[in-house]
């Protein structure tokens, strides 16, 4: 299916692995010109090789990487100098950790807000004005089902994901009457090196296999999931690519769930 993304420029933050890299791969496969960001040059180089080796790649200019820590204003300034405007902005950068609430320090709260919230806020200030001038653009926040079903083991993370929904919906109001849209996508627990480690730490049985740890995680900690398995990153990426495309023109101000039925409300 042609999503109409050929020639569109896309920026995916925090895209050296996991959901971000999968989004970049799908957008690149649709012939968008993709920029990814990361804080490690080695990881950036590996991710770019993955993108350039993809079947759909036709030239070396399809994807590029920017080394920058978007959890700081200095890092974001470096990004905007190198990438002053884009057609599609995917605010994917995020961190998480499992920690009892009383042990979450002020420093923990500041860090998770800087990375998960303020990185997206900075991008949402910088890029939409030119989208509105051109009368076309897509802004997508990668939130989480944790914004709606608050996990007690990482309340600070969930708070930032709820904040993203507020920012996204409020920003969508500023696009009224234009062909610029702002939406959120809410993944559920998704397969990655980080999620595997997180699930392993929650396992009650020492030495549990990855499959055993995953099964226990869904039985004990995410029992409402209808999938009862980790979501694959590309399953998230396919929805994001559609939302990023001209085909999604009537979808604006939405919080779109791709969380495997974990959230039980219908609203």
C-alpha positions in Angstrom: 0.0 0.0 0.0 1.4 3.4 -1.0 1.0 5.8 2.0 1.9 8.8 -0.1 5.1 9.6 1.9 7.6 9.7 -1.0 9.7 12.9 -0.6 8.3 13.7 2.8 10.9 14.5 5.5 10.6 12.8 8.8 12.3 13.2 12.2 12.1 10.3 14.6 13.7 11.0 18.0 15.3 8.3 20.1 15.3 6.0 17.1 18.5 3.9 17.4 16.5 0.8 18.6 13.1 -0.5 19.5 9.9 1.3 18.5 11.8 4.4 17.2 14.0 2.4 14.8 11.0 0.3 13.6 9.1 3.6 12.9 12.1 4.9 11.0 12.4 1.7 9.0 8.7 1.7 8.0 8.8 5.4 7.0 12.0 4.9 5.0 10.4 1.9 3.3 7.6 4.3 2.2 10.3 6.5 0.6 10.3 9.2 3.3 13.6 10.9 3.9 14.2 10.0 7.6 16.4 11.6 10.2 17.0 9.7 13.5 18.5 11.0 16.7 20.6 9.2 19.4 23.1 9.9 22.1 25.6 7.2 21.1 27.5 7.4 17.8 28.0 3.7 17.7 24.2 3.0 18.1 23.4 5.7 15.5 25.8 4.2 13.0 24.3 0.7 13.5 20.8 2.0 13.1 21.7 3.9 10.0 23.3 0.8 8.5 20.0 -1.0 9.2 18.1 1.7 7.4 20.4 1.8 4.4 20.4 -2.0 4.1 16.6 -2.1 4.0 15.2 -3.4 0.7 13.5 -0.1 -0.1 16.6 2.0 0.0 17.4 3.6 -3.3 20.2 6.0 -2.4 22.5 7.1 0.5 20.5 10.2 1.2 17.4 8.5 2.4 18.4 8.5 6.1 20.7 10.4 8.3 21.5 10.5 12.0 22.0 13.4 14.4 24.0 12.8 17.6 22.3 14.9 20.3 21.0 14.6 23.8 17.5 15.9 23.4 17.0 15.7 27.2 18.9 19.0 27.3 18.1 22.4 25.6 21.7 22.4 24.3 21.2 19.1 22.6 18.0 20.2 21.0 19.6 23.4 19.7 22.2 21.2 18.0 19.4 19.2 16.4 17.5 22.2 15.0 20.7 23.7 13.6 21.2 20.5 11.6 17.5 19.8 10.9 15.7 23.2 10.7 12.4 21.9 9.4 10.5 18.6 8.7 7.2 17.4 7.4 6.7 14.7 10.0 7.8 14.8 13.6 7.7 11.7 15.7 8.4 12.4 19.4 9.5 8.9 20.4 12.4 9.6 22.8 11.7 8.2 26.2 13.1 6.4 29.3 11.6 4.3 32.0 12.5 2.4 35.1 10.8 0.3 37.7 11.0 1.9 41.2 8.9 2.0 44.3 7.2 5.4 44.5 8.8 6.4 47.8 12.2 5.8 46.3 11.7 8.0 43.3 13.9 11.0 44.1 13.6 14.6 42.9 16.4 13.9 40.5 14.6 10.9 39.1 11.5 13.0 38.5 13.5 15.8 36.8 15.3 13.4 34.5 12.2 11.6 33.3 10.4 14.9 32.7 13.4 16.4 30.8 13.6 13.3 28.5 10.0 12.2 28.1 8.2 15.5 28.2 10.5 18.5 27.6 12.2 16.9 24.6 8.8 16.7 22.9 7.8 20.1 24.1 10.9 21.6 22.5 10.3 19.8 19.2 6.6 20.9 19.3 7.7 24.5 19.7 10.3 24.4 16.9 8.8 22.5 14.0 5.0 23.1 13.8 5.2 26.8 12.8 6.7 26.0 9.4 4.3 23.1 9.0 1.5 25.5 9.4 3.1 28.0 7.0 3.3 25.2 4.4 -0.2 24.0 5.4 0.9 20.4 5.8 2.5 18.4 8.6 2.2 15.6 11.1 3.2 15.6 14.7 3.0 12.3 16.6 3.7 11.7 20.3 4.6 8.2 21.2 2.9 7.9 24.6 2.0 4.6 26.3 -1.0 2.7 27.7 0.6 3.6 31.1 -0.9 7.0 30.6 -4.3 5.4 31.2 -3.5 2.3 33.3 -1.0 3.6 35.8 1.6 0.9 36.7 2.4 1.3 40.5 6.0 0.2 39.8 6.7 3.3 37.7 4.4 6.1 38.5 6.8 8.8 37.4 7.0 7.3 33.9 3.2 7.0 33.7 2.9 10.7 34.7 5.1 11.8 31.8 3.0 9.7 29.4 -0.2 11.3 30.6 1.4 14.7 30.2 2.2 13.8 26.5 -1.5 13.2 25.9 -2.3 16.7 27.3 0.3 18.4 25.2 -0.7 16.5 22.1 -4.4 17.4 22.4 -3.7 21.0 23.3 -1.3 21.4 20.4 -3.9 19.9 18.0 -6.2 22.8 18.9 -3.7 25.2 17.4 -4.0 23.5 14.0 -7.6 24.2 13.5 -8.5 24.8 9.8 -5.1 23.6 8.6 -3.8 20.4 7.1 -1.4 19.9 10.1 -2.4 17.2 12.6 -1.2 16.3 16.1 -1.9 12.9 17.5 -0.7 10.5 20.2 0.0 6.8 19.8 -0.3 4.6 22.9 1.7 1.4 22.6 1.5 -1.4 25.1 4.4 -3.4 26.5 6.6 -3.9 23.4 9.5 -6.2 22.8 13.0 -4.7 23.2 16.2 -5.3 25.1 15.0 -2.9 27.7 11.6 -4.4 28.2 13.1 -7.9 28.3 15.4 -6.8 31.2 12.5 -5.1 32.9 10.3 -8.2 32.7 13.2 -10.4 33.9 13.6 -8.3 37.0 10.0 -8.7 37.9 10.1 -12.5 37.6 9.5 -14.3 40.9 11.5 -17.3 39.9 15.3 -16.9 39.8 16.7 -18.0 36.5 13.3 -17.9 34.7 13.6 -18.2 31.0 12.6 -15.2 28.9 9.4 -17.0 27.9 8.6 -17.8 31.5 9.2 -14.3 32.6 7.1 -12.9 29.9 4.2 -15.2 30.6 4.3 -14.4 34.3 4.5 -10.7 33.6 1.2 -10.8 31.7 -0.4 -13.1 34.2 0.5 -11.0 37.2 1.2 -7.5 36.1 -0.7 -7.0 32.8 -3.6 -9.5 33.2 -6.0 -7.3 31.2 -4.0 -7.6 28.0 -5.9 -9.5 25.3 -2.7 -10.4 23.5 -0.9 -11.8 26.5 2.4 -11.2 24.8 4.8 -8.5 24.0 4.0 -6.4 21.0 6.5 -6.3 18.2 7.9 -2.9 17.4 6.8 -3.0 13.7 3.2 -3.5 14.9 3.5 -0.1 16.5 5.3 1.4 13.5 2.7 0.5 11.0 0.1 2.5 12.8 2.5 5.4 13.2 3.3 5.4 9.5 -0.4 5.6 8.7 -0.9 8.5 11.1 2.1 10.2 9.5 0.6 9.9 6.0 -1.7 12.0 4.0 -4.3 9.2 4.3 -4.9 10.1 7.9 -6.0 13.6 7.1 -9.2 13.4 9.2 -7.5 12.1 12.3 -6.5 15.0 14.6 -6.3 15.4 18.3 -6.6 11.7 18.9 -5.1 9.3 21.3 -4.7 6.1 19.3 -4.2 2.8 21.2 -2.1 -0.1 19.9 -1.7 -1.8 23.3 -3.1 -5.2 22.7 -6.4 -4.6 24.5 -4.8 -4.0 27.8 -6.8 -0.8 28.4 -10.4 -2.0 29.2 -12.2 1.3 28.8 -13.9 2.1 25.4 -13.3 5.8 25.6 
